């Protein structure tokens, strides 16, 4: 019966989910029409919000592109390939492969979401090379499922925002919070740890149960072979300089000093820029020379077309969701206030989670969504006598939850594995249902 449900979900998505670009275009037009109707703004005003937002994610898009390129280049280093293949060799059956990639992705995303996406993708490729008969789309979907716990982990933007305190926190929360909130009151609370434990235990078993019994879609072996550049020529002084290990070591040495100073002064804080730096200079070190590393990066760049094309469109959608009329009313604000109006003190965390899940479909950015919902949700929580930290974490989990049906965050991973969104979203839909039951149950009964 479960295999039939999974097969129905996969076939449904394969048949009706458009490409990632068309999906973003449809969301754009939907939000445009909904914003005009709900906020009574003109077409010209909504298009102005769209155009204003269109370019706001360029810096973030560059970071995402670098996460993909540097992570893929690091994974392509011969020594890394050998170690991944050795680890993948521990899996003897397709079921074991699915469980292993899920656990690796969950651990990686809890530490840092960017690291988790990359390590999950490259490990999925390694497992596909080693394990006969494993369904490649499910393997990749299992790697993506680790992303469910990122906002309850060490790189979650909402708990880190609470921990920072100060004027910015007071502004975002409409004065409800200003003093720093320790992560012991957010990430390491009992309810947050229970959610993570239930996902860490349940997701690997769920993903294993979804493996097709018959006719799995195995990966093309030719597409899983990592390219190894030939040793560049060293006939001229310029070519010898290009292939200089000394130059590479000098750059890596500078980066080591930079990273040492960062961790000494700020502690073990893995911001996105730090993760990129680690990927970049570790890759340069393992490839050995600037020329060999550059050739690998050149191969990796071909996979970021989705990031380059789609991020401006999602930024435009965010602009329309946050674009307010003369009375200060935006579509994102109206969605949030509707959920608040339905709430009681008992149901508020649950409805905060559900509203965040809905808003995340249109504003797939943890920081952007926090900016939309926190000014409304936190004062409402205070009025109802609900803990502001519980409300904040409910918003964080809602943001993470619907990433399973939002291809925005899957783009770097899909670029590495060579699949499209519709290849994995049928499985992700089942993961969405399971994780939704887990998170809503914990929020309702334990907060």
Residue pairs with C-beta under 8 A, 6 or more apart in sequence:
2 209
2 210
3 210
3 212
3 213
5 430
6 210
6 212
6 426
6 427
6 430
7 212
9 426
9 427
9 429
9 430
10 137
10 426
10 427
11 426
12 426
12 429
13 422
13 425
13 426
13 429
14 422
14 423
14 426
17 23
17 421
17 422
17 425
18 26
18 422
19 420
19 421
19 422
20 306
20 310
20 407
20 411
20 420
20 421
21 306
21 309
21 310
21 313
23 407
23 421
24 310
24 313
24 314
24 317
25 313
27 317
27 361
27 362
28 50
28 313
28 316
28 317
28 320
31 317
31 320
31 321
31 331
31 362
32 43
32 46
32 47
32 50
32 320
34 331
35 41
35 46
35 49
35 320
35 321
35 323
35 330
35 331
36 42
36 43
36 46
38 331
38 334
39 323
39 324
39 325
39 329
39 330
39 331
39 334
40 325
41 49
41 323
41 325
45 323
45 325
46 320
46 323
48 323
49 319
49 320
49 322
49 323
50 316
50 317
50 319
50 320
50 323
51 316
51 319
52 319
52 323
53 315
53 316
53 317
53 318
53 319
53 320
53 322
53 323
54 312
54 313
54 315
54 316
54 319
55 312
55 315
56 315
56 318
56 319
57 311
57 312
57 314
57 315
57 318
57 365
58 311
58 312
58 315
60 311
60 365
61 307
61 308
61 311
61 312
63 272
63 273
63 276
64 304
64 307
64 311
64 411
64 412
65 304
65 307
65 308
66 276
66 279
66 280
67 114
67 117
67 118
67 272
67 275
67 276
67 279
67 412
68 118
68 300
68 303
68 304
68 307
68 412
68 415
68 416
69 297
69 300
69 301
69 303
69 304
70 276
70 279
70 280
70 283
70 297
71 114
71 115
71 117
71 118
71 119
71 122
71 279
71 412
71 416
72 118
72 122
72 300
72 303
72 415
72 416
73 279
73 280
73 283
73 287
73 293
73 296
73 297
73 300
74 80
74 118
74 279
74 282
74 283
74 286
75 81
75 84
75 118
75 119
75 122
75 226
75 416
76 226
76 227
76 283
76 296
76 299
76 300
77 283
77 286
77 287
77 296
78 228
78 286
79 286
80 122
80 286
81 126
81 226
84 122
84 123
84 126
85 126
85 129
85 130
87 100
87 123
87 126
88 97
88 100
88 123
88 126
88 127
88 129
88 130
88 131
89 130
90 96
90 100
91 97
91 100
91 127
91 130
91 131
92 131
93 131
94 131
94 133
94 134
94 135
94 211
94 216
95 208
95 211
96 131
97 127
97 130
97 131
97 134
97 139
98 134
98 138
98 139
98 142
98 204
98 207
98 208
98 210
98 211
99 204
99 205
99 207
99 208
100 123
100 127
101 120
101 123
101 124
101 127
101 139
101 142
101 143
102 142
102 143
102 145
102 146
102 203
102 204
102 207
103 200
103 204
104 119
104 120
104 123
104 143
104 146
105 116
105 117
105 119
105 120
105 123
105 142
105 143
105 144
105 145
105 146
105 147
106 116
106 145
106 146
106 148
106 149
106 199
106 200
106 203
107 116
107 146
108 115
108 116
108 117
108 118
108 119
108 120
108 146
109 115
109 116
109 117
109 120
109 146
109 147
109 148
109 149
109 150
109 153
110 116
110 149
110 150
110 152
110 153
110 154
110 196
111 153
111 154
111 155
111 270
112 153
112 154
112 155
112 270
112 275
113 147
113 150
113 153
113 155
114 155
114 272
114 275
114 276
115 270
115 275
116 146
116 147
116 150
117 144
117 146
117 147
117 409
117 412
117 413
118 279
118 412
118 413
118 416
120 143
120 144
120 146
120 413
121 140
121 143
121 412
121 413
121 416
121 417
122 416
123 143
124 136
124 139
124 140
124 142
124 143
124 417
125 219
125 224
125 416
125 417
127 134
127 139
128 134
128 136
128 139
128 218
128 219
128 224
129 221
129 224
129 225
132 218
133 216
133 218
134 211
134 216
134 218
135 211
135 212
135 216
135 217
135 218
136 216
136 217
136 218
136 219
136 417
136 419
137 217
137 419
137 423
137 424
137 427
138 207
138 210
138 211
138 212
138 216
138 424
138 427
140 413
140 414
140 417
140 419
140 423
140 424
141 207
141 424
141 425
141 427
141 428
141 431
142 203
142 204
142 207
142 427
143 413
143 417
144 404
144 410
144 413
144 424
144 428
145 203
145 207
145 404
145 428
145 431
147 400
147 403
147 404
147 409
148 199
148 203
148 400
148 401
148 403
148 404
148 431
148 435
149 195
149 196
149 199
149 200
149 400
150 156
150 400
151 157
151 158
151 159
151 366
151 396
151 397
151 399
151 400
152 159
152 187
152 192
152 195
152 196
152 393
152 396
152 397
152 400
153 187
153 196
154 187
154 270
155 270
155 271
156 187
156 366
156 396
157 366
157 367
157 370
157 396
158 186
158 366
158 370
158 392
158 393
158 395
158 396
158 399
159 181
159 183
159 186
159 187
159 392
159 393
159 396
161 168
161 169
161 172
161 367
161 370
162 169
162 177
162 180
162 181
162 186
162 389
162 392
163 180
163 181
163 182
163 183
163 186
164 180
165 177
165 178
165 179
165 180
165 181
166 178
166 180
167 178
169 177
169 178
169 180
170 177
170 178
172 370
172 371
172 374
172 375
173 374
173 375
173 378
173 379
173 388
174 374
174 375
174 376
174 378
174 379
175 379
176 378
176 379
176 381
176 382
176 388
177 378
177 388
181 389
185 389
186 192
186 389
186 392
186 393
189 389
189 393
190 446
191 390
191 393
191 442
191 443
191 446
191 447
192 393
194 442
194 446
195 397
195 438
195 439
195 442
198 438
198 442
199 435
199 438
202 434
202 438
203 431
203 434
203 435
206 430
206 431
206 434
207 427
207 431
210 427
210 430
223 418
227 296
227 299
229 292
229 295
229 296
231 243
231 292
232 239
232 242
232 243
232 289
232 291
232 292
232 295
233 239
234 240
234 243
239 291
241 247
242 289
242 290
242 291
243 289
243 290
243 291
243 292
244 289
244 290
245 288
245 289
247 289
247 290
248 284
248 285
248 287
248 288
248 289
248 290
248 293
249 285
251 281
251 284
251 290
252 281
252 284
252 285
255 277
255 280
255 281
256 281
258 277
259 274
259 277
259 278
262 269
262 274
263 269
283 293
283 296
284 290
284 293
287 293
287 296
303 415
303 416
303 418
304 412
304 415
305 415
306 411
306 414
306 415
307 411
307 412
307 415
310 408
310 411
314 364
314 365
314 408
317 362
317 363
318 362
318 363
318 365
318 368
320 331
321 330
321 331
321 332
321 359
321 362
321 363
321 372
322 330
322 332
322 363
322 368
322 371
322 372
323 330
323 331
324 330
324 333
330 372
332 359
332 362
332 363
332 372
332 373
333 372
333 376
335 355
335 358
335 359
336 355
336 359
336 372
336 373
336 376
336 377
337 376
338 355
339 351
339 352
339 354
339 355
340 348
340 351
340 355
340 376
340 377
340 380
342 351
343 351
343 352
343 380
343 384
344 384
345 384
345 385
345 386
346 444
347 444
348 380
348 381
348 384
348 386
348 391
349 386
349 390
349 391
349 394
349 443
349 444
349 447
350 394
350 440
350 443
350 444
352 373
352 377
352 381
352 391
352 394
352 395
352 398
353 394
353 395
353 397
353 398
353 401
353 439
353 440
353 443
354 398
354 440
355 373
355 377
355 398
356 369
356 373
356 394
356 395
356 396
356 397
356 398
356 399
356 401
357 398
357 399
357 401
357 402
357 436
358 398
358 402
359 369
359 372
359 373
359 398
360 369
360 398
360 399
360 401
360 402
360 403
360 406
361 402
361 405
361 406
363 369
363 372
364 403
364 406
364 408
364 409
366 396
366 399
369 395
369 399
370 395
370 399
373 395
374 392
374 395
377 391
377 392
377 395
378 388
378 391
378 392
381 387
381 388
381 390
381 391
382 388
387 447
390 443
390 447
394 443
394 447
397 439
397 443
401 432
401 435
401 436
401 439
402 432
403 409
403 410
404 428
404 429
404 431
404 432
404 435
405 425
405 428
405 429
405 432
407 414
407 421
407 425
410 421
410 424
414 420
414 421
414 424
